[in-house]
């Protein structure tokens, strides 16, 4: 049986004081933000069932190709936990895509990023990880920054929303819960599975579950729509692999907190490609998030030799 070492230390030296695992999470945030923008665009003409199904097909093909290239078994060691990760990921992805296509991207994003709190709680309960006060504080402050950026209408009385939009908001929140559970599962699987195997099992479980819903839409995409679906799949796959690698190398709460950077990227794409000029609160929120990311990513000072000796005794 092949297993991975349960080693939270990064195999490479840090770059600019940022460990490799945290850099992977930053890259994941970048590619996930681009994926969300394309999903929002594609949702104007395509059913969400098609978007999720296409994303799953791409993930299955690309992850299997990587498995073959690395010459490792795709079946893993903990099949029950791998299947659970697939189920949780399917629920989280479907609900997230639905929210992105039915409500403002900023609103959907800020709801999605409630999940780090639940990741920290879940990791503490199920993985026995200690809740670092620094990480918890950074997560709370970063979330406040997210709220300042997105300004979700359901939190502001002056922008009261209708019942239909409220229901979508609750759906998005359910997606965040599914995502948090999936992240905790990925963290546990990192003790025994290769990252690409964990990624592969997500579409392996999702595909048969989503197929009936995709067929029921009777939607046939044209060449341009197929290209957009291809781009979404590639971006999502890159982000998924980086996220899985990052979660394997860092503690769950700390790693997921880094993905708040996705919100900053999302509003940047809005400015560059959709002529959405950020407000003052958006700029302040972005600065808050970046500062928290720098703080939480910085390596602690090396303790004195005497302190190290004490810790080794």
C-alpha positions in Angstrom: 0.0 0.0 0.0 1.4 3.4 -1.0 1.0 6.2 1.4 2.2 9.8 1.7 4.2 11.0 4.7 2.1 13.1 7.1 4.6 16.0 6.9 3.3 19.6 7.3 6.7 21.0 6.6 7.3 22.3 3.0 10.0 20.4 1.0 11.4 23.6 -0.5 12.7 26.8 1.1 10.2 29.7 1.4 10.2 32.4 -1.3 9.9 36.0 0.0 9.1 34.5 3.4 6.1 32.6 2.0 6.0 28.8 2.2 5.3 26.6 -0.8 2.0 25.4 0.5 0.7 28.9 1.0 1.9 29.9 -2.5 -0.1 26.9 -3.9 -3.2 28.3 -2.1 -2.6 31.7 -3.6 -2.3 30.2 -7.1 -5.5 28.3 -6.4 -7.3 31.6 -5.5 -6.1 33.2 -8.7 -7.3 30.4 -11.0 -10.6 29.9 -9.1 -11.4 33.7 -9.5 -10.8 33.4 -13.2 -13.0 30.3 -13.4 -15.8 32.2 -11.5 -15.7 35.0 -14.0 -16.1 32.6 -16.9 -18.9 30.8 -15.2 -20.7 34.1 -14.7 -20.3 34.9 -18.4 -21.3 31.4 -19.6 -24.3 31.3 -17.3 -26.0 34.0 -19.5 -26.6 31.4 -22.2 -26.1 28.0 -20.7 -27.9 26.0 -18.0 -25.9 25.5 -14.7 -26.3 21.7 -15.1 -24.2 21.9 -18.3 -21.6 24.1 -16.7 -21.1 21.7 -13.8 -21.2 18.6 -16.0 -18.6 20.0 -18.4 -16.4 21.0 -15.5 -16.6 17.4 -14.3 -15.7 15.9 -17.6 -12.7 18.1 -18.0 -11.6 17.3 -14.4 -11.9 13.6 -15.1 -9.9 13.7 -18.3 -7.1 16.0 -17.1 -6.7 14.3 -13.7 -6.5 10.8 -15.3 -3.9 12.0 -17.8 -1.8 13.3 -14.9 -2.2 10.1 -13.0 -1.0 8.1 -16.1 1.9 10.5 -16.5 3.0 10.0 -12.9 2.4 6.3 -13.2 0.5 5.9 -10.0 -2.7 3.9 -9.1 -5.9 6.0 -9.4 -7.8 4.0 -6.8 -6.1 5.3 -3.7 -6.0 3.8 -0.2 -9.0 5.2 1.7 -11.8 4.7 -0.9 -14.7 5.5 1.5 -13.2 8.9 2.4 -12.3 9.6 -1.3 -15.9 8.9 -2.3 -17.1 11.2 0.5 -14.9 13.9 -0.7 -16.4 13.4 -4.2 -20.0 13.7 -2.9 -19.2 16.8 -0.8 -17.4 18.4 -3.7 -20.3 17.7 -6.1 -22.7 19.4 -3.8 -20.5 22.4 -3.1 -19.7 22.9 -6.8 -23.3 22.6 -8.0 -24.6 25.1 -5.4 -21.7 27.5 -6.0 -22.2 27.6 -9.8 -26.0 28.1 -9.3 -25.4 31.0 -7.0 -22.8 32.6 -9.4 -25.3 32.5 -12.3 -28.3 33.7 -10.3 -26.9 36.5 -8.1 -24.2 39.2 -8.3 -20.7 37.7 -8.4 -19.6 39.7 -5.3 -22.5 38.5 -3.3 -21.9 34.9 -4.3 -18.2 35.1 -3.5 -18.6 36.6 -0.1 -21.1 33.9 0.9 -18.7 31.3 -0.4 -15.9 32.7 1.8 -17.8 32.0 5.0 -16.4 28.5 4.7 -12.9 29.1 6.3 -14.6 29.5 9.7 -16.3 26.1 9.3 -13.1 24.6 8.0 -11.3 25.7 11.2 -14.1 24.3 13.3 -14.2 21.0 11.3 -10.5 20.6 11.4 -10.4 21.1 15.2 -13.2 18.6 15.7 -12.4 15.8 13.2 -8.6 16.3 12.6 -7.7 17.4 16.2 -5.9 20.4 14.8 -5.3 23.2 17.2 -7.1 26.5 16.6 -4.2 29.0 16.3 -5.5 32.4 17.6 -3.5 34.2 14.9 -5.1 32.3 12.1 -8.6 32.6 13.7 -8.1 36.4 14.1 -6.9 36.7 10.5 -9.8 34.7 9.2 -12.3 36.9 11.0 -10.7 40.2 9.9 -10.3 38.9 6.4 -14.0 38.0 6.3 -14.8 41.6 7.3 -12.7 42.7 4.4 -14.7 40.4 2.1 -17.9 41.9 3.3 -16.6 45.4 2.7 -15.7 44.5 -0.9 -18.8 42.6 -1.9 -21.3 44.6 0.1 -23.9 41.8 -0.1 -27.3 43.2 -0.5 -28.9 40.8 2.0 -26.7 42.4 4.8 -27.6 46.0 4.0 -31.2 47.2 4.8 -30.9 49.9 2.2 -30.6 47.3 -0.5 -33.3 44.9 0.6 -33.7 42.0 -1.7 -36.7 39.9 -2.8 -37.6 36.5 -1.5 -36.2 34.8 -4.6 -32.8 36.4 -4.2 -32.9 35.5 -0.5 -33.4 31.8 -1.4 -30.4 32.0 -3.7 -28.3 33.4 -0.9 -29.2 30.5 1.4 -28.3 28.1 -1.5 -25.0 29.8 -1.8 -24.5 29.4 2.0 -25.3 25.7 1.8 -22.6 25.5 -0.9 -20.1 27.1 1.4 -20.9 24.4 4.1 -20.4 21.6 1.5 -17.1 23.2 0.4 -15.9 23.5 4.0 -16.6 19.8 4.6 -14.8 18.9 1.4 -11.7 20.9 2.4 -11.5 19.2 5.8 -11.8 15.8 4.0 -9.0 16.7 1.6 -6.8 17.7 4.5 -7.4 14.3 6.1 -6.8 12.5 2.8 -3.5 14.2 2.4 -2.2 11.8 5.1 -2.6 8.8 2.8 -3.3 9.9 -0.8 -1.4 11.6 -3.6 -2.9 15.0 -4.4 -3.8 14.0 -8.0 -5.6 10.9 -6.8 -7.8 13.1 -4.5 -8.5 15.4 -7.4 -9.4 12.4 -9.7 -11.9 11.0 -7.3 -13.9 14.2 -7.4 -15.1 13.8 -11.0 -15.2 10.1 -10.7 -18.0 10.4 -8.2 -19.6 13.5 -9.7 -19.9 12.3 -13.3 -22.6 9.6 -12.8 -24.5 11.8 -10.4 -24.7 14.8 -12.7 -25.2 13.0 -16.0 -29.1 12.6 -15.7 -29.5 16.3 -14.9 -27.3 17.4 -17.8 -29.2 15.2 -20.3 -32.6 16.5 -19.0 -31.7 20.0 -20.1 -31.5 18.9 -23.8 -29.0 21.7 -24.3 -26.4 21.4 -27.0 -23.6 24.0 -26.9 -22.2 25.6 -30.0 -18.5 25.9 -30.8 -18.0 29.1 -28.9 -19.8 27.8 -25.9 -17.7 24.6 -26.1 -14.6 26.7 -26.0 -15.8 28.6 -22.9 -16.6 25.3 -21.2 -13.1 24.1 -22.0 -11.5 27.2 -20.5 -13.6 26.8 -17.3 -12.6 23.2 -17.0 -8.9 23.9 -17.5 -8.9 26.8 -15.0 -10.8 24.8 -12.4 -8.5 21.8 -12.8 -5.3 23.9 -12.3 -6.9 25.6 -9.2 -8.1 22.2 -7.8 -4.7 20.6 -8.1 -3.0 23.6 -6.5 -5.5 23.8 -3.7 -5.1 20.0 -3.0 -1.3 20.4 -2.8 -1.6 23.4 -0.5 -4.0 21.7 1.8 -1.7 18.7 2.1 1.3 20.9 3.0 -0.4 23.4 5.4 -2.9 23.2 8.3 -6.5 23.5 7.0 -7.5 26.7 8.7 -4.4 28.6 7.7 -4.4 27.3 4.1 -8.0 28.1 3.5 -7.7 31.6 4.9 -5.3 32.4 2.1 -8.0 31.8 -0.5 -9.7 35.1 0.6 -7.3 36.5 -2.1 -9.8 35.2 -4.7 -12.2 38.0 -3.8 -9.5 40.6 -4.6 -8.8 38.9 -7.9 -12.5 38.7 -8.7 -13.0 42.5 -8.4 -9.8 43.1 -10.4 -11.3 41.1 -13.3 -14.4 43.1 -12.9 -12.4 46.3 -13.3 -10.3 45.1 -16.2 -12.9 43.2 -18.3 -16.3 44.5 -17.2 -15.5 48.1 -16.5 -16.6 47.8 -12.8 -14.9 50.6 -10.9 -14.4 49.6 -7.2 -15.8 51.8 -4.5 -13.7 53.1 -1.6 -15.0 50.4 0.7 -13.9 47.8 -1.9 -10.4 49.2 -2.0 -10.3 49.3 1.9 -11.5 45.7 2.0 -9.0 44.5 -0.5 -6.2 46.2 1.5 -7.4 44.5 4.7 -7.4 41.1 3.0 -3.9 41.5 1.5 -2.5 42.7 4.8 -4.0 39.7 6.6 -2.6 37.3 4.0 0.9 38.8 4.3 0.7 38.5 8.1 -0.6 35.0 8.2 1.9 33.9 5.5 4.9 35.3 7.1 7.2 32.8 8.8 7.8 33.2 12.5 11.2 34.2 13.8 13.6 31.4 14.4 13.7 30.7 18.2 16.9 30.8 20.1 19.0 27.7 20.3 18.2 27.2 23.9 14.5 27.3 23.2 14.9 24.7 20.4 16.8 22.5 22.7 14.0 22.7 25.2 11.5 21.7 22.6 13.5 18.7 21.6 13.8 17.3 25.1 
